[in-house]
Amino acid sequence: MSLSIHHVTATAVTRGLTTLSLLLQKAKAHAQAAGTDPDAYVQARLYDDMLPLAGQIQRASDAARGAMARLSGGVAPPMADDETTFDQLQDRVERTLAYVQGVPAEAFEGAETREVVFPAGPLTLAFNGLDYLLEFALPNFQFHVVTAYDILRHNGVPLGKRDFLNLGAERVRTA
């Protein structure tokens, strides 16, 4: 069985976006149980010069959409970075998932050798598709997912490694 660029990309970003959705749900439930406003987490950050939770989720969404678009030769739907509530962040994750799941596998034909060139701040980065996926797209996406996890954990949301790994019941076996 060969491993396709579409399968790797779609599977990894779907898993990460699903994890973000579950983390947001747990954070909202925790805040409500504590009698606090879950939207207080939206601007929480780990350090002053880092993006807040909203920014981490926006960048994870951008990275997922960018990877799918660049590797399929398509154009990702634009999303404004204007979320200020948990519900808006959850909606963005859901819209991103819908886009990811809607890109057909056939669009990734030749993706491993497709030239991927894009601006990154003052730089212009250039990769072939496979190197872009493995060296930039997936690490960048995972950075923002794990940073969102870290912000929520740092702010008292009871999360653990199992929450980040988001292993479904189908993966768990009993003795």
Backbone as CSV, one residue per row, in Angstrom:
resi,resn,N_x,N_y,N_z,CA_x,CA_y,CA_z,C_x,C_y,C_z
1,MET,0.837,-1.185,0.000,0.000,0.000,0.000,0.877,1.241,0.000
2,SER,0.598,2.143,-0.898,1.356,3.384,-0.925,0.659,4.427,-0.069
3,LEU,1.435,5.351,0.406,0.932,6.417,1.266,0.824,7.679,0.435
4,SER,-0.353,8.257,0.380,-0.544,9.439,-0.460,-0.363,10.722,0.345
5,ILE,0.048,11.770,-0.346,0.194,13.089,0.271,-1.164,13.562,0.794
6,HIS,-2.210,13.307,0.048,-3.550,13.687,0.506,-3.883,13.002,1.823
7,HIS,-3.653,11.700,1.906,-3.995,10.964,3.117,-3.227,11.503,4.325
8,VAL,-1.936,11.713,4.161,-1.124,12.218,5.278,-1.596,13.607,5.697
9,THR,-1.785,14.487,4.736,-2.169,15.868,5.041,-3.548,15.918,5.675
10,ALA,-4.532,15.334,5.007,-5.913,15.400,5.491,-6.064,14.714,6.849
11,THR,-5.406,13.584,7.031,-5.504,12.863,8.298,-4.887,13.673,9.434
12,ALA,-3.698,14.219,9.208,-3.014,14.966,10.270,-3.768,16.233,10.650
13,VAL,-4.224,16.990,9.671,-4.903,18.241,10.030,-6.311,17.985,10.555
14,THR,-6.973,16.951,10.078,-8.285,16.607,10.631,-8.140,16.209,12.091
15,ARG,-7.151,15.394,12.406,-6.915,14.993,13.783,-6.623,16.195,14.660
16,GLY,-5.755,17.085,14.204,-5.398,18.263,14.983,-6.568,19.219,15.173
17,LEU,-7.357,19.424,14.130,-8.526,20.306,14.243,-9.582,19.696,15.155
18,THR,-9.764,18.395,15.066,-10.705,17.719,15.957,-10.237,17.847,17.404
19,THR,-8.945,17.724,17.620,-8.389,17.913,18.961,-8.661,19.330,19.447
20,LEU,-8.424,20.337,18.599,-8.710,21.723,18.998,-10.172,21.890,19.392
21,SER,-11.063,21.299,18.628,-12.490,21.393,18.932,-12.790,20.789,20.304
22,LEU,-12.227,19.630,20.579,-12.450,18.974,21.872,-11.826,19.771,23.021
23,LEU,-10.658,20.356,22.787,-10.021,21.181,23.820,-10.887,22.391,24.149
24,LEU,-11.442,23.008,23.118,-12.336,24.150,23.338,-13.576,23.724,24.121
25,GLN,-14.119,22.572,23.792,-15.292,22.083,24.522,-14.970,21.854,25.994
26,LYS,-13.822,21.226,26.258,-13.432,20.971,27.649,-13.172,22.266,28.401
27,ALA,-12.548,23.227,27.743,-12.271,24.511,28.393,-13.567,25.244,28.706
28,LYS,-14.506,25.213,27.784,-15.791,25.880,28.008,-16.529,25.227,29.173
29,ALA,-16.558,23.896,29.199,-17.223,23.178,30.287,-16.546,23.461,31.624
30,HIS,-15.224,23.515,31.631,-14.477,23.806,32.868,-14.815,25.206,33.371
31,ALA,-14.817,26.178,32.484,-15.126,27.556,32.883,-16.551,27.645,33.424
32,GLN,-17.480,27.016,32.739,-18.874,27.064,33.188,-19.042,26.387,34.538
33,ALA,-18.367,25.260,34.753,-18.447,24.565,36.041,-17.848,25.409,37.167
34,ALA,-16.850,26.212,36.821,-16.203,27.077,37.819,-16.930,28.407,37.982
35,GLY,-17.956,28.618,37.164,-18.714,29.862,37.241,-17.994,31.056,36.651
36,THR,-17.102,30.790,35.688,-16.379,31.872,35.026,-16.763,31.936,33.554
37,ASP,-16.393,33.001,32.924,-16.703,33.211,31.511,-15.646,32.515,30.654
38,PRO,-16.035,31.530,29.832,-15.045,30.851,28.997,-14.354,31.790,28.008
39,ASP,-15.010,32.890,27.658,-14.398,33.820,26.712,-13.169,34.510,27.293
40,ALA,-12.982,34.409,28.613,-11.778,34.979,29.231,-10.516,34.272,28.737
41,TYR,-10.640,33.033,28.308,-9.482,32.288,27.789,-9.053,32.771,26.405
42,VAL,-9.949,33.394,25.666,-9.696,33.724,24.260,-8.445,34.574,24.090
43,GLN,-8.200,35.496,24.998,-7.017,36.361,24.900,-5.874,35.920,25.813
44,ALA,-6.016,34.749,26.450,-4.945,34.226,27.310,-3.750,33.835,26.460
45,ARG,-2.579,34.033,27.012,-1.342,33.677,26.291,-0.331,33.111,27.267
46,LEU,0.670,32.440,26.729,1.729,31.884,27.565,2.762,32.932,27.941
47,TYR,3.018,33.835,27.025,4.045,34.846,27.245,3.651,36.087,26.455
48,ASP,4.083,37.245,26.934,3.646,38.511,26.341,3.869,38.611,24.835
49,ASP,4.964,38.052,24.343,5.251,38.208,22.913,4.699,37.056,22.060
50,MET,3.866,36.221,22.660,3.243,35.123,21.912,1.785,35.458,21.626
51,LEU,1.249,34.869,20.584,-0.155,35.059,20.250,-1.043,34.452,21.338
52,PRO,-2.207,35.051,21.559,-3.151,34.468,22.516,-3.828,33.229,21.920
53,LEU,-4.693,32.610,22.712,-5.408,31.419,22.260,-6.088,31.651,20.912
54,ALA,-6.787,32.769,20.768,-7.463,33.048,19.496,-6.459,33.027,18.340
55,GLY,-5.316,33.656,18.523,-4.298,33.687,17.474,-3.747,32.308,17.156
56,GLN,-3.580,31.475,18.171,-3.074,30.115,17.940,-4.077,29.306,17.114
57,ILE,-5.355,29.440,17.437,-6.374,28.700,16.689,-6.499,29.259,15.275
58,GLN,-6.413,30.573,15.129,-6.445,31.167,13.795,-5.271,30.673,12.961
59,ARG,-4.068,30.623,13.534,-2.898,30.177,12.780,-2.968,28.685,12.471
60,ALA,-3.505,27.883,13.385,-3.686,26.455,13.091,-4.648,26.295,11.917
61,SER,-5.719,27.066,11.918,-6.679,27.051,10.815,-6.008,27.484,9.514
62,ASP,-5.250,28.563,9.567,-4.538,29.045,8.380,-3.570,27.989,7.852
63,ALA,-2.842,27.349,8.775,-1.864,26.337,8.373,-2.549,25.136,7.720
64,ALA,-3.676,24.709,8.292,-4.406,23.568,7.724,-4.941,23.906,6.336
65,ARG,-5.582,25.059,6.224,-6.140,25.467,4.928,-5.026,25.696,3.920
66,GLY,-3.937,26.311,4.349,-2.810,26.573,3.462,-2.189,25.291,2.933
67,ALA,-2.014,24.319,3.797,-1.431,23.046,3.367,-2.319,22.360,2.344
68,MET,-3.600,22.311,2.627,-4.521,21.658,1.694,-4.532,22.383,0.351
69,ALA,-4.577,23.698,0.381,-4.627,24.478,-0.861,-3.329,24.370,-1.650
70,ARG,-2.210,24.575,-0.975,-0.926,24.560,-1.689,-0.634,23.198,-2.294
71,LEU,-0.948,22.143,-1.561,-0.636,20.804,-2.063,-1.634,20.315,-3.113
72,SER,-2.834,20.868,-3.100,-3.831,20.461,-4.101,-3.841,21.392,-5.307
73,GLY,-3.108,22.504,-5.233,-3.121,23.477,-6.312,-4.367,24.342,-6.293
74,GLY,-5.088,24.325,-5.189,-6.328,25.087,-5.075,-6.145,26.384,-4.314
75,VAL,-7.257,26.969,-3.937,-7.271,28.216,-3.179,-8.118,27.989,-1.935
76,ALA,-7.550,28.296,-0.793,-8.279,28.135,0.465,-9.280,29.263,0.648
77,PRO,-10.420,28.967,1.246,-11.374,30.046,1.522,-10.781,31.004,2.559
78,PRO,-10.938,32.298,2.337,-10.390,33.252,3.309,-11.210,33.239,4.592
79,MET,-10.536,33.536,5.686,-11.197,33.679,6.986,-10.593,34.884,7.677
80,ALA,-11.446,35.764,8.143,-10.989,36.941,8.885,-10.541,36.495,10.270
81,ASP,-9.519,37.124,10.775,-9.032,36.820,12.122,-9.723,37.733,13.121
82,ASP,-11.035,37.539,13.287,-11.799,38.456,14.131,-12.573,37.751,15.240
83,GLU,-12.205,36.520,15.545,-12.899,35.774,16.587,-12.569,36.338,17.973
84,THR,-13.618,36.553,18.764,-13.440,37.084,20.121,-14.139,36.233,21.175
85,THR,-14.810,35.154,20.737,-15.513,34.286,21.682,-15.161,32.820,21.403
86,PHE,-15.419,31.996,22.407,-15.214,30.562,22.235,-16.071,30.013,21.107
87,ASP,-17.324,30.448,21.054,-18.214,29.948,19.997,-17.697,30.315,18.612
88,GLN,-17.137,31.503,18.467,-16.575,31.910,17.172,-15.339,31.079,16.835
89,LEU,-14.507,30.785,17.827,-13.331,29.942,17.585,-13.771,28.532,17.183
90,GLN,-14.772,28.007,17.866,-15.282,26.676,17.548,-15.843,26.655,16.115
91,ASP,-16.540,27.713,15.728,-17.075,27.814,14.370,-15.945,27.834,13.342
92,ARG,-14.877,28.547,13.635,-13.745,28.599,12.703,-13.128,27.214,12.527
93,VAL,-12.972,26.496,13.616,-12.432,25.138,13.534,-13.349,24.267,12.680
94,GLU,-14.649,24.369,12.889,-15.602,23.566,12.115,-15.579,23.927,10.630
95,ARG,-15.478,25.219,10.305,-15.410,25.633,8.895,-14.113,25.150,8.253
96,THR,-13.042,25.170,9.027,-11.762,24.676,8.505,-11.845,23.180,8.245
97,LEU,-12.425,22.443,9.175,-12.610,20.992,8.978,-13.443,20.709,7.737
98,ALA,-14.498,21.460,7.533,-15.352,21.261,6.357,-14.556,21.475,5.072
99,TYR,-13.704,22.510,5.057,-12.872,22.747,3.873,-11.905,21.588,3.655
100,VAL,-11.205,21.193,4.699,-10.220,20.107,4.600,-10.888,18.846,4.057
101,GLN,-12.029,18.511,4.593,-12.712,17.285,4.185,-13.333,17.389,2.789
102,GLY,-13.462,18.608,2.289,-14.046,18.803,0.969,-13.053,18.818,-0.183
103,VAL,-11.757,18.830,0.124,-10.751,18.836,-0.948,-10.566,17.398,-1.422
104,PRO,-10.837,17.119,-2.709,-10.767,15.736,-3.194,-9.328,15.221,-3.291
105,ALA,-9.185,13.950,-3.025,-7.863,13.315,-3.089,-7.230,13.479,-4.465
106,GLU,-8.052,13.464,-5.525,-7.526,13.575,-6.890,-6.784,14.892,-7.112
107,ALA,-7.141,15.912,-6.373,-6.494,17.218,-6.535,-5.042,17.181,-6.080
108,PHE,-4.664,16.163,-5.337,-3.297,16.040,-4.827,-2.379,15.264,-5.779
109,GLU,-2.887,14.906,-6.934,-2.065,14.183,-7.908,-0.810,14.992,-8.217
110,GLY,0.351,14.404,-8.022,1.625,15.086,-8.275,2.034,16.057,-7.174
111,ALA,1.346,16.038,-6.050,1.615,17.007,-4.977,3.025,16.893,-4.418
112,GLU,3.578,15.685,-4.398,4.907,15.525,-3.787,5.989,16.299,-4.537
113,THR,5.792,16.545,-5.820,6.793,17.287,-6.595,6.327,18.685,-6.977
114,ARG,5.094,19.013,-6.625,4.550,20.349,-6.939,5.398,21.404,-6.249
115,GLU,5.727,22.471,-6.967,6.485,23.558,-6.363,5.559,24.370,-5.463
116,VAL,6.018,24.594,-4.230,5.255,25.373,-3.255,6.115,26.572,-2.860
117,VAL,5.652,27.747,-3.228,6.370,28.995,-2.941,5.374,29.954,-2.300
118,PHE,5.759,30.547,-1.178,4.846,31.459,-0.483,5.634,32.399,0.422
119,PRO,5.047,33.568,0.707,5.707,34.519,1.602,5.550,34.078,3.055
120,ALA,6.579,34.333,3.839,6.559,34.080,5.283,7.269,35.266,5.935
121,GLY,6.481,36.278,6.284,7.087,37.503,6.808,7.916,38.146,5.718
122,PRO,9.160,38.508,6.034,10.007,39.156,5.033,10.651,38.167,4.052
123,LEU,10.436,36.884,4.254,11.055,35.851,3.430,10.067,35.288,2.412
124,THR,10.609,34.660,1.394,9.821,33.841,0.483,10.372,32.436,0.607
125,LEU,9.518,31.487,0.956,9.936,30.098,1.137,9.572,29.296,-0.106
126,ALA,10.433,28.341,-0.447,10.203,27.496,-1.615,10.538,26.053,-1.270
127,PHE,9.637,25.144,-1.616,9.791,23.720,-1.345,9.207,22.929,-2.502
128,ASN,9.567,21.643,-2.576,8.725,20.737,-3.339,7.623,20.298,-2.374
129,GLY,6.556,19.716,-2.871,5.402,19.416,-2.042,5.682,18.523,-0.850
130,LEU,6.459,17.467,-1.056,6.752,16.550,0.036,7.550,17.243,1.136
131,ASP,8.585,17.986,0.752,9.377,18.701,1.753,8.550,19.763,2.457
132,TYR,7.686,20.452,1.725,6.804,21.448,2.332,5.940,20.796,3.413
133,LEU,5.343,19.657,3.082,4.477,18.974,4.034,5.240,18.551,5.284
134,LEU,6.369,17.885,5.093,7.100,17.305,6.217,7.945,18.309,7.009
135,GLU,8.495,19.307,6.332,9.423,20.226,6.995,8.786,21.532,7.451
136,PHE,7.629,21.887,6.876,7.014,23.155,7.242,5.548,23.018,7.647
137,ALA,4.717,22.502,6.770,3.270,22.539,6.994,2.845,21.796,8.261
138,LEU,3.232,20.534,8.389,2.808,19.784,9.563,3.455,20.286,10.852
139,PRO,4.769,20.572,10.869,5.341,21.122,12.116,4.711,22.461,12.514
140,ASN,4.454,23.328,11.558,3.838,24.621,11.849,2.426,24.432,12.404
141,PHE,1.643,23.584,11.767,0.292,23.300,12.232,0.320,22.747,13.659
142,GLN,1.151,21.748,13.901,1.216,21.131,15.228,1.701,22.119,16.297
143,PHE,2.605,23.017,15.939,3.068,24.039,16.886,1.879,24.832,17.430
144,HIS,0.992,25.262,16.545,-0.136,26.086,16.976,-1.178,25.266,17.746
145,VAL,-1.365,24.008,17.380,-2.297,23.155,18.127,-1.766,22.930,19.544
146,VAL,-0.496,22.581,19.662,0.060,22.306,20.992,0.147,23.582,21.824
147,THR,0.374,24.718,21.205,0.418,25.970,21.955,-0.970,26.336,22.475
148,ALA,-2.003,26.083,21.691,-3.379,26.296,22.179,-3.636,25.391,23.383
149,TYR,-3.237,24.126,23.289,-3.354,23.189,24.409,-2.626,23.755,25.629
150,ASP,-1.395,24.208,25.429,-0.578,24.718,26.540,-1.206,25.943,27.197
151,ILE,-1.788,26.822,26.408,-2.437,28.011,26.969,-3.601,27.594,27.870
152,LEU,-4.417,26.681,27.396,-5.559,26.242,28.200,-5.087,25.521,29.457
153,ARG,-4.104,24.667,29.316,-3.563,23.930,30.474,-2.960,24.905,31.482
154,HIS,-2.209,25.862,30.990,-1.565,26.871,31.850,-2.606,27.690,32.617
155,ASN,-3.780,27.840,32.035,-4.840,28.623,32.654,-5.818,27.764,33.463
156,GLY,-5.399,26.562,33.822,-6.153,25.753,34.763,-7.138,24.757,34.195
157,VAL,-7.257,24.680,32.880,-8.160,23.691,32.295,-7.533,22.312,32.515
158,PRO,-8.269,21.382,33.110,-7.698,20.063,33.406,-7.567,19.207,32.140
159,LEU,-6.452,19.369,31.479,-6.148,18.629,30.252,-4.919,17.769,30.490
160,GLY,-4.835,16.674,29.789,-3.672,15.812,29.854,-3.261,15.366,28.466
161,LYS,-2.233,14.563,28.429,-1.699,14.078,27.161,-2.763,13.333,26.355
162,ARG,-3.616,12.581,27.025,-4.666,11.844,26.314,-5.612,12.797,25.599
163,ASP,-5.858,13.978,26.203,-6.705,14.969,25.538,-6.029,15.474,24.272
164,PHE,-4.719,15.708,24.335,-4.001,16.183,23.155,-3.945,15.102,22.083
165,LEU,-3.670,13.869,22.482,-3.586,12.785,21.501,-4.950,12.421,20.934
166,ASN,-6.017,12.680,21.700,-7.377,12.479,21.213,-7.558,11.089,20.601
167,LEU,-7.181,10.091,21.367,-7.329,8.717,20.891,-8.769,8.278,21.072
168,GLY,-9.418,7.949,19.993,-10.809,7.522,20.043,-10.961,6.142,20.654
169,ALA,-12.182,5.802,21.005,-12.484,4.520,21.634,-12.060,3.347,20.749
170,GLU,-12.065,3.552,19.435,-11.678,2.455,18.531,-10.216,2.070,18.661
171,ARG,-9.403,2.915,19.276,-7.979,2.647,19.451,-7.678,1.948,20.788
172,VAL,-8.632,1.981,21.712,-8.394,1.467,23.052,-8.883,0.034,23.158
173,ARG,-8.015,-0.840,23.625,-8.362,-2.252,23.819,-8.259,-2.579,25.299
174,THR,-9.160,-3.374,25.754,-9.093,-3.833,27.135,-8.494,-5.230,27.131
175,ALA,-7.943,-5.622,28.265,-7.251,-6.917,28.372,-8.128,-8.089,28.077
